[in-house]
């Protein structure tokens, strides 16, 4: 967070130059903002710069007030709108024809409710294409893992398999080991239902 006299001016993300995450995120945010979502807010990009071997992406800061996870599981309109606003993202040639645009990291810590009631979706560097239900399944698994919210019934076997593979391949023993295990357990419950 970049502050001026104690007030937020920008939120900064930095990566070593040559890594493409920030370019990908800037493109996704530009597409999402241009589509004017109705169910959530996307912080505007202030600048994308490169200097001294580092790329920096600066976003407009969120209001300086408490941010919380959503009080309940988001309804389908939010996930449908994510796909809609990202609809003009380039589709890689090898993408299966039934895959849809997705945020790619739709979790309780990236989908926040500000005290004013505004829902804000941040961290777009994983945006791209995924199986139907990918964002909804990831949100369900991570909400179960960190908030103890039991995942709702859903039928997205390909999305469950995608995230099961992702969490299974994540580095074991890392600081996120508890999240990894809890998310895998939630994904198992999704396939049992």
C-alpha positions in Angstrom: 0.0 0.0 0.0 1.4 3.4 -0.9 0.4 6.1 1.6 0.6 9.9 1.6 0.2 11.5 5.0 -1.4 8.3 6.3 -4.0 8.0 3.5 -3.9 5.3 0.8 -2.9 6.5 -2.6 -2.4 3.3 -4.4 -2.1 -0.5 -4.0 1.1 -1.8 -5.6 2.0 -5.2 -6.9 5.7 -5.8 -7.9 7.2 -8.7 -9.8 10.7 -9.2 -11.4 10.7 -7.9 -15.0 10.0 -10.5 -17.6 7.4 -12.4 -15.6 4.0 -11.9 -17.3 1.6 -12.0 -14.4 1.2 -8.2 -14.1 0.8 -7.8 -17.9 -1.9 -10.5 -17.8 -3.6 -8.8 -14.8 -3.5 -5.4 -16.4 -5.2 -6.7 -19.5 -7.9 -8.6 -17.5 -8.6 -5.5 -15.3 -8.9 -3.3 -18.4 -11.3 -5.7 -20.0 -13.3 -6.1 -16.8 -13.5 -2.3 -16.1 -14.4 -1.7 -19.7 -17.4 -4.1 -19.4 -18.8 -2.1 -16.4 -19.8 -4.9 -14.0 -22.9 -4.4 -12.0 -22.5 -6.9 -9.2 -18.9 -6.1 -8.2 -16.3 -3.3 -8.4 -12.8 -3.7 -9.9 -10.2 -1.2 -8.7 -8.9 1.0 -11.6 -5.3 0.7 -12.8 -3.3 3.8 -12.2 -0.1 2.7 -13.9 2.0 -0.2 -15.1 5.7 0.6 -15.0 9.0 -1.1 -15.3 12.3 0.1 -13.7 15.5 -1.4 -12.3 14.4 -5.0 -13.2 11.0 -4.7 -11.6 7.5 -4.3 -13.0 5.0 -2.5 -10.9 1.2 -2.4 -11.3 -0.5 0.4 -9.3 -4.2 0.2 -8.6 -6.6 2.8 -7.1 -6.8 2.0 -3.4 -9.9 0.5 -1.8 -11.6 2.8 0.7 -9.8 2.9 4.1 -12.5 1.0 6.0 -13.0 -2.6 7.0 -13.2 -5.2 4.3 -14.8 -8.5 5.0 -15.5 -11.7 3.2 -19.1 -11.9 1.9 -21.6 -12.9 4.6 -23.0 -15.7 2.5 -22.1 -17.7 -0.6 -22.4 -15.4 -3.7 -25.3 -16.1 -6.0 -24.8 -17.3 -9.5 -25.3 -13.8 -11.0 -21.8 -12.8 -9.7 -20.1 -15.8 -11.3 -22.0 -15.3 -14.6 -21.0 -11.6 -14.6 -17.3 -12.5 -14.1 -17.6 -14.6 -17.3 -19.4 -11.9 -19.1 -17.0 -9.1 -18.3 -14.0 -11.2 -19.3 -15.7 -12.3 -22.5 -13.3 -10.4 -24.8 -10.1 -11.9 -23.3 -8.1 -13.7 -26.0 -8.9 -17.4 -26.1 -5.7 -19.5 -26.4 -5.8 -22.0 -29.3 -5.6 -25.0 -27.1 -8.6 -24.0 -24.9 -11.4 -26.5 -25.0 -14.4 -25.1 -26.8 -16.8 -25.4 -23.8 -14.5 -23.4 -21.4 -15.6 -20.0 -20.3 -13.7 -16.8 -19.1 -12.9 -17.0 -15.4 -11.2 -14.9 -12.8 -9.0 -17.8 -11.8 -8.5 -16.9 -8.2 -12.0 -16.2 -6.9 -11.6 -16.7 -3.2 -12.9 -15.0 0.0 -9.8 -13.0 0.3 -10.1 -11.6 -3.2 -13.9 -11.1 -3.2 -14.4 -8.5 -0.4 -17.4 -6.6 0.9 -16.6 -3.1 2.0 -18.6 -1.6 4.9 -20.5 0.6 2.4 -21.9 -2.7 0.9 -19.8 -2.6 -2.3 -18.4 -5.9 -3.4 -14.9 -5.6 -4.8 -13.0 -8.3 -6.7 -9.2 -8.0 -6.8 -6.2 -10.0 -7.9 -6.9 -10.7 -11.6 -3.5 -12.1 -12.6 -4.9 -15.6 -13.0 -7.8 -14.5 -15.3 -8.2 -16.6 -18.4 -10.4 -19.5 -19.5 -11.5 -22.5 -17.4 -14.1 -25.2 -17.2 -17.7 -24.1 -16.4 -18.0 -23.5 -12.6 -14.2 -23.0 -12.1 -14.7 -19.7 -10.1 -17.7 -21.0 -8.2 -15.9 -24.3 -7.2 -12.7 -22.5 -6.1 -14.8 -20.0 -4.0 -16.7 -22.9 -2.4 -13.5 -24.9 -1.6 -11.6 -21.9 -0.2 -14.6 -20.5 1.8 -15.0 -24.0 3.4 -11.2 -24.0 4.1 -10.9 -20.5 5.7 -14.4 -19.6 6.8 -15.8 -23.0 7.7 -18.7 -22.5 5.3 -20.0 -25.8 4.0 -19.9 -25.7 0.2 -23.3 -25.7 -1.5 -24.4 -28.5 -3.8 -23.0 -28.1 -7.3 -22.3 -30.3 -10.2 -19.1 -29.2 -11.9 -16.9 -32.3 -12.1 -14.4 -30.9 -14.5 -13.9 -27.8 -12.3 -13.6 -29.9 -9.2 -10.9 -32.0 -11.0 -9.0 -28.9 -12.0 -8.8 -27.5 -8.5 -8.1 -30.9 -7.0 -5.1 -31.2 -9.3 -4.1 -27.6 -8.5 -4.2 -28.2 -4.7 -2.6 -31.6 -5.0 0.3 -30.3 -6.9 0.8 -27.3 -4.6 4.0 -27.4 -2.6 3.5 -29.6 0.4 4.8 -28.2 3.7 4.5 -24.6 2.6 3.0 -21.9 4.8 -0.3 -22.6 3.0 -0.4 -26.3 3.9 -3.5 -25.9 6.1 -5.3 -24.2 3.3 -4.2 -26.8 0.8 -5.5 -29.7 2.9 -8.7 -28.0 3.9 -9.5 -27.1 0.2 -8.8 -30.7 -0.9 -11.2 -31.9 1.8 -13.9 -29.5 0.7 -13.4 -30.5 -3.0 -13.8 -34.2 -1.9 -17.1 -33.2 -0.2 -18.3 -31.5 -3.4 -17.8 -34.8 -5.4 -19.6 -36.9 -2.7 -22.8 -34.8 -2.8 
